[in-house]
Amino acid sequence: MSTVTYNKVKANDLELKDKVVAINRVVKTTKGGRAFSFSALVVVGDGNGVVGHGLGKAKEVQEAITKGIEDAKKNLIKVPILKGTIPHDQWCKEGAAKVMILPATPGTGVIAGGSMRAVLEAAGVHDVLAKSLGSANPHNVVKATFKALAMLREPVSIAKTRNLGLKKVFQG
């Protein structure tokens, strides 16, 4: 598979909404007993094509979520959205998690599983068909979805690369 180039975005003046995807309680057994801590997987997005994901770890749940949000703000990318859906279908793999996202007609809604749904809704995609295959590990599913969204290309850039008009790109 080809390398992914991320369209990085700065979180300066964006109005970002966060969504907690998964919270995991981690136990470390020490000589003095058990030490509990939490890890939180968080997705942030502005609902207009900018999305990011992050992982936060701390002794308290709320502190882990806050750290996850800060980490997600450092990993923001721009996703091409065309009429409320994605421009073309995309398949991607991260670890054992495989994801497939397909454009859908207006009014379809976001048809996706929990982890994928959080990423797609945060990105601002309103109509999409998505399927998670393989592992259901939320960390890898979020990373694979994120990677698939980063691999999407705008129709204008495809037209420029191929020296074609937009009409020719859409209608073949």
Protein Blocks (a to p, Z undefined) as FASTA:
>chain_A
ZZdddddddfklaccddddfbdcddddddfkbccddddddddddehnopacddddddfbf
klmmmmmmmmmmmmcccdddeehiafbdcdddehjbccddddddehkbpaddfklmmmmm
mnopabdcdddehjfbfklmmmmmmmmmmmpccfklmmmmnopafklmmnZZ
